[in-house]
Amino acid sequence: MVKKISYKDSGVDIDAGNEFARSVKTLVKPTFRPEVISEIGGFAGLFSLNTGKYRTPVLVSSTDGVGTKLRIATMMNKHDTVGIDLVAMCVNDIIVQGAEPLFLLDYIATGKIKQSVLLDVIKGIVRGCKESGCSLIGGETAEMPSFYKEGEYDLAGFVVGVVDRENIIDGSNIAVGDRLMGISSSGLHSNGYSLVRKILFEKHRMKIDAYVQDLKKTLGEELITPTRIYAKTISNLLRDFPLHGMSHITGGGLVDNIERILPKGCMAQLKARSWEVPPIFSFLQEQGGLDQSEMFRAFNNGIGMVLLVAEEDADDIMLRLKGLKEKAFVIGEIVEQTDKGGRIAFS
């Protein structure tokens, strides 16, 4: 006689998944904008775009994850901030095109659903959505015991925003003489953590709860710091100022991300010592023996968002940023490219 087995015997608990989905509903509801016309739990999320606000609305989308920063959350058993990182990594990528974030979907994959952990993750996503003004209208939680070890999980997000076609920011207005303005990051954000873990935990065998005098906090407290969300700041600026280009400084650092938006014939001349660099970066450089070029490719080095603006607007934009409690710096200017070398130079 064949022994009966169930889906639960294979490691997938449908009842636990359904219970988690029910618990999420209450958490997510406060993120709903008036345009949301569905509830969590359906096959799809419904969002009624108010087309009357736009002449020619263009939808802008992006998807991203948190990467190996999730290892830090697991090491600390602190899971209520990585959801903020998830929203930030998605939202910051569409606001640089001038888009208003509308809604976000999340994907959580785990070896076994542990409600206390995953609800904390959702709480972070909710906080990030509130901060960026977008709605969390749906998602997927996949229990995959043969793929992830128990206690492991991964996150991905998908965001949709909207911008009028005439207001799309694509870097085409960038010109020689424009100033580059950098808005401070909160630290590492969500990039470079594979290198960070190799330096600190593999090479130096440091403990996550070790107090680091240079940082004036424990290593874990520094590394778990959430990524900044710049949506409200950028929205405020766009009401009154023309921004020629924006760059979210993620993987590839200042070098790769600024170069992505430069039009032909333009080169960015950066002043390497023109902004405040948080201690974590010099600490990592010293502990890892990293040269400056590697630092600028692997990390944001204290600048999370770069704005390219006309020279005549730079002072007024700086005043506005200070009024918004942002720490910002003029970090360079656009010059004419004179050779076939790189398009980013440091002085």
C-alpha positions as CSV (number, residue, x, y, z in Angstrom):
1,M,0.0,0.0,0.0
2,V,1.4,3.4,-1.0
3,K,1.8,5.8,1.9
4,K,-0.2,9.0,1.4
5,I,1.8,12.2,1.5
6,S,0.7,15.8,1.3
7,Y,2.1,19.0,0.0
8,K,3.0,19.9,3.6
9,D,5.2,16.8,3.8
10,S,7.3,18.3,1.0
11,G,7.9,21.4,3.1
12,V,5.2,23.7,1.6
13,D,2.5,24.7,4.1
14,I,-0.4,26.2,2.2
15,D,-2.3,27.0,5.4
16,A,0.7,28.9,6.7
17,G,0.9,30.8,3.4
18,N,-2.8,31.7,3.6
19,E,-2.5,32.9,7.2
20,F,0.4,35.1,6.3
21,A,-1.5,36.6,3.4
22,R,-4.4,37.4,5.8
23,S,-2.0,39.0,8.2
24,V,-0.5,41.2,5.5
25,K,-3.8,42.8,4.5
26,T,-4.0,45.0,7.6
27,L,-0.4,46.2,7.3
28,V,-0.7,47.1,3.7
29,K,-4.0,49.0,3.7
30,P,-2.5,52.3,4.9
31,T,-0.4,52.5,1.8
32,F,-3.4,52.6,-0.5
33,R,-3.8,55.8,-2.6
34,P,-7.3,56.7,-3.7
35,E,-6.6,55.1,-7.1
36,V,-6.3,51.6,-5.6
37,I,-9.6,49.8,-6.3
38,S,-8.7,46.3,-5.2
39,E,-7.8,44.5,-2.0
40,I,-4.8,42.4,-1.2
41,G,-5.4,38.7,-1.9
42,G,-6.9,38.8,-5.4
43,F,-5.2,37.4,-8.5
44,A,-4.0,40.9,-9.4
45,G,-3.9,44.5,-8.0
46,L,-6.1,47.1,-9.6
47,F,-5.0,50.8,-9.9
48,S,-7.2,53.3,-11.7
49,L,-4.9,55.9,-13.2
50,N,-6.2,59.4,-13.1
51,T,-5.4,60.3,-16.7
52,G,-7.0,63.8,-16.2
53,K,-3.8,64.9,-14.3
54,Y,-1.6,64.3,-17.4
55,R,-1.6,65.4,-21.0
56,T,0.3,62.4,-22.3
57,P,0.9,60.0,-19.5
58,V,3.9,57.6,-19.8
59,L,4.2,54.7,-17.4
60,V,7.7,54.2,-16.0
61,S,8.7,50.9,-14.4
62,S,11.6,49.4,-12.6
63,T,12.5,46.2,-10.7
64,D,15.2,45.5,-8.2
65,G,16.2,43.7,-5.1
66,V,18.2,44.1,-1.9
67,G,21.0,41.8,-2.7
68,T,23.3,40.3,-0.1
69,K,22.4,42.9,2.5
70,L,19.8,40.4,3.4
71,R,22.6,38.4,4.9
72,I,23.2,41.2,7.4
73,A,19.5,41.2,8.4
74,T,19.7,37.4,9.0
75,M,23.0,37.8,11.0
76,M,21.3,40.4,13.2
77,N,17.9,38.8,13.2
78,K,16.6,42.2,12.3
79,H,14.2,42.2,9.4
80,D,12.1,45.4,9.7
81,T,14.3,47.6,7.5
82,V,15.3,45.6,4.4
83,G,11.8,46.3,3.1
84,I,12.6,50.0,3.1
85,D,15.7,49.2,1.1
86,L,13.6,47.3,-1.4
87,V,11.3,50.2,-2.0
88,A,14.2,52.6,-2.2
89,M,16.0,50.6,-4.8
90,C,13.0,50.5,-7.0
91,V,11.5,54.0,-6.5
92,N,14.8,55.9,-6.7
93,D,15.3,54.3,-10.2
94,I,12.1,55.8,-11.6
95,I,12.1,59.2,-10.0
96,V,15.3,60.0,-11.9
97,Q,13.1,60.0,-15.0
98,G,10.8,62.6,-13.4
99,A,8.2,59.9,-12.6
100,E,5.8,59.9,-9.6
101,P,5.7,56.5,-8.0
102,L,2.2,54.9,-8.1
103,F,2.3,51.4,-6.9
104,L,4.6,48.5,-6.0
105,L,4.5,44.7,-6.0
106,D,6.8,42.6,-3.9
107,Y,8.1,39.1,-4.3
108,I,9.4,37.1,-1.3
109,A,10.9,33.7,-1.7
110,T,11.8,31.6,1.3
111,G,12.7,28.1,2.4
112,K,9.9,28.1,5.0
113,I,7.4,30.8,5.9
114,K,8.2,32.2,9.3
115,Q,5.5,34.8,10.0
116,S,7.4,36.8,12.6
117,V,10.2,37.4,10.1
118,L,8.2,38.0,7.0
119,L,5.7,40.3,8.7
120,D,8.7,42.4,9.8
121,V,9.9,42.5,6.1
122,I,6.4,43.7,5.1
123,K,6.4,46.4,7.8
124,G,9.6,47.7,6.2
125,I,8.0,47.7,2.7
126,V,5.0,49.5,4.1
127,R,7.2,52.2,5.7
128,G,9.1,52.6,2.4
129,C,5.8,52.9,0.4
130,K,4.5,55.5,2.8
131,E,7.7,57.5,2.5
132,S,7.7,57.4,-1.2
133,G,3.9,58.0,-1.7
134,C,3.2,54.7,-3.5
135,S,0.8,51.9,-2.8
136,L,1.7,48.3,-2.1
137,I,-1.1,46.6,-4.1
138,G,0.0,43.0,-4.3
139,G,2.8,40.5,-4.2
140,E,3.8,36.9,-4.0
141,T,5.2,34.8,-1.2
142,A,6.9,31.6,-2.5
143,E,7.7,28.8,-0.1
144,M,10.6,26.9,-1.7
145,P,12.1,24.4,0.7
146,S,14.2,22.6,-1.9
147,F,15.7,25.9,-3.1
148,Y,16.3,28.0,0.0
149,K,17.5,26.8,3.4
150,E,15.2,27.3,6.3
151,G,15.7,30.9,7.6
152,E,16.8,32.2,4.2
153,Y,14.7,34.5,2.0
154,D,15.1,36.8,-1.0
155,L,13.3,39.9,-1.9
156,A,12.4,41.6,-5.2
157,G,10.2,44.5,-6.0
158,F,8.5,46.0,-9.1
159,V,7.4,49.6,-9.1
160,V,5.2,51.6,-11.6
161,G,5.2,55.3,-11.9
162,V,3.9,58.0,-14.3
163,V,5.2,61.1,-15.9
164,D,3.9,63.4,-18.7
165,R,5.9,62.7,-21.9
166,E,7.0,66.3,-22.1
167,N,8.4,66.1,-18.5
168,I,10.5,63.0,-19.0
169,I,14.0,63.5,-17.7
170,D,16.4,61.5,-19.9
171,G,19.6,63.5,-19.8
172,S,19.2,65.0,-23.3
173,N,19.2,68.6,-21.8
174,I,22.5,68.2,-20.1
175,A,25.0,70.7,-21.4
176,V,28.5,72.0,-20.9
177,G,28.6,74.2,-17.8
178,D,25.9,72.3,-15.9
179,R,26.6,71.6,-12.2
180,L,26.5,68.2,-10.6
181,M,24.9,68.4,-7.2
182,G,25.1,65.4,-4.9
183,I,22.6,64.5,-2.2
184,S,24.0,62.6,0.7
185,S,23.4,58.9,1.2
186,S,22.7,57.3,4.6
187,G,25.7,55.0,4.2
188,L,26.2,52.0,2.0
189,H,22.6,51.8,0.9
190,S,22.1,48.4,-0.8
191,N,25.2,47.9,-3.0
192,G,28.6,46.5,-2.5
193,Y,27.7,44.1,0.3
194,S,29.4,41.1,-1.2
195,L,32.7,43.0,-1.0
196,V,31.8,44.3,2.4
197,R,31.2,40.8,3.8
198,K,34.4,39.5,2.2
199,I,36.5,42.2,3.8
200,L,34.9,42.3,7.3
201,F,33.6,38.8,7.9
202,E,35.9,36.6,5.7
203,K,39.2,38.5,5.8
204,H,39.0,40.1,9.3
205,R,36.5,37.7,10.9
206,M,34.7,40.5,12.6
207,K,31.5,40.0,14.5
208,I,28.3,41.7,13.5
209,D,27.8,43.1,17.1
210,A,31.4,44.4,17.3
211,Y,31.6,48.1,18.4
212,V,33.7,50.0,15.9
213,Q,35.2,53.2,17.3
214,D,35.6,54.8,13.9
215,L,31.9,54.4,13.3
216,K,30.7,55.1,16.8
217,K,28.3,52.2,16.6
218,T,28.3,48.5,16.1
219,L,29.1,47.0,12.8
220,G,25.6,45.7,12.4
221,E,24.0,49.0,13.2
222,E,26.0,50.6,10.4
223,L,25.5,47.9,7.8
224,I,21.7,47.6,8.3
225,T,21.1,51.3,7.9
226,P,18.3,51.6,5.3
227,T,18.7,53.1,1.9
228,R,17.5,56.7,1.5
229,I,14.3,57.3,-0.5
230,Y,14.5,60.6,-2.4
231,A,11.0,60.7,-3.9
232,K,9.6,63.6,-1.8
233,T,12.7,65.7,-2.2
234,I,12.8,65.2,-6.0
235,S,9.1,65.9,-6.3
236,N,9.5,69.1,-4.4
237,L,12.4,70.3,-6.7
238,L,10.5,69.4,-9.9
239,R,7.7,71.7,-9.0
240,D,10.0,74.8,-9.3
241,F,13.2,73.8,-11.0
242,P,14.2,72.3,-14.3
243,L,16.5,69.3,-13.7
244,H,18.5,68.3,-16.7
245,G,19.4,64.9,-15.4
246,M,19.4,62.7,-12.4
247,S,21.4,59.6,-11.4
248,H,20.6,57.2,-8.6
249,I,24.0,56.0,-7.3
250,T,23.8,52.2,-7.0
251,G,26.0,49.4,-8.2
252,G,28.9,50.9,-10.3
253,G,29.1,53.9,-8.0
254,L,29.5,57.5,-9.2
255,V,31.5,56.4,-12.2
256,D,29.1,54.1,-14.0
257,N,25.8,55.7,-12.9
258,I,26.6,59.3,-13.9
259,E,28.1,58.1,-17.3
260,R,24.8,56.4,-18.1
261,I,23.0,59.7,-18.5
262,L,25.6,61.8,-20.2
263,P,24.8,62.9,-23.8
264,K,27.4,62.7,-26.5
265,G,30.3,65.2,-26.2
266,C,29.8,65.7,-22.5
267,M,32.1,64.7,-19.7
268,A,31.7,65.0,-15.9
269,Q,34.5,66.6,-14.0
270,L,34.1,65.6,-10.3
271,K,35.8,67.3,-7.4
272,A,36.8,64.3,-5.3
273,R,37.0,66.1,-1.9
274,S,34.0,68.4,-2.3
275,W,31.5,66.4,-0.1
276,E,31.4,64.7,3.2
277,V,32.3,61.0,3.1
278,P,30.8,58.9,6.0
279,P,33.3,57.0,8.1
280,I,32.1,53.6,6.8
281,F,33.8,54.2,3.5
282,S,37.2,55.0,4.8
283,F,36.9,52.2,7.2
284,L,36.2,49.7,4.4
285,Q,39.0,51.1,2.2
286,E,41.5,50.7,5.0
287,Q,40.4,47.3,6.1
288,G,40.2,46.0,2.5
289,G,43.2,47.8,1.1
290,L,41.1,49.1,-1.7
291,D,42.4,51.7,-4.1
292,Q,40.4,54.9,-4.9
293,S,39.2,53.7,-8.3
294,E,37.7,50.5,-6.7
295,M,36.0,52.6,-4.1
296,F,34.3,54.8,-6.7
297,R,33.1,51.8,-8.7
298,A,31.9,49.6,-5.8
299,F,30.3,52.2,-3.4
300,N,28.3,55.4,-3.4
301,N,30.9,57.0,-1.1
302,G,28.4,59.2,0.6
303,I,26.4,60.4,-2.4
304,G,23.1,58.6,-3.1
305,M,21.6,60.9,-5.7
306,V,23.2,63.2,-8.3
307,L,21.3,66.1,-9.9
308,L,22.6,67.8,-13.1
309,V,21.3,71.4,-13.2
310,A,22.0,74.6,-15.0
311,E,24.7,76.8,-13.4
312,E,22.3,79.7,-12.8
313,D,19.9,77.4,-10.9
314,A,22.5,75.7,-8.6
315,D,22.4,78.2,-5.8
316,D,18.6,78.3,-5.5
317,I,18.4,74.5,-5.7
318,M,21.0,74.2,-2.9
319,L,18.9,76.6,-0.7
320,R,15.8,74.5,-1.4
321,L,17.7,71.3,-0.5
322,K,18.9,72.8,2.8
323,G,15.3,73.8,3.5
324,L,14.3,70.2,3.0
325,K,16.9,69.1,5.5
326,E,19.0,67.5,2.9
327,K,22.8,67.5,3.0
328,A,23.9,68.4,-0.4
329,F,27.1,69.5,-2.2
330,V,28.2,70.8,-5.6
331,I,30.5,68.0,-6.6
332,G,31.5,68.9,-10.1
333,E,30.5,70.2,-13.5
334,I,29.9,69.2,-17.1
335,V,32.8,69.9,-19.5
336,E,33.3,69.2,-23.1
337,Q,34.8,65.8,-23.8
338,T,38.1,66.3,-25.5
339,D,39.4,62.8,-26.0
340,K,38.3,59.2,-26.4
341,G,39.0,58.3,-22.9
342,G,36.6,57.9,-20.0
343,R,33.7,60.3,-19.5
344,I,34.2,60.7,-15.8
345,A,37.2,62.5,-14.4
346,F,38.3,63.4,-10.9
347,S,40.2,66.4,-9.7
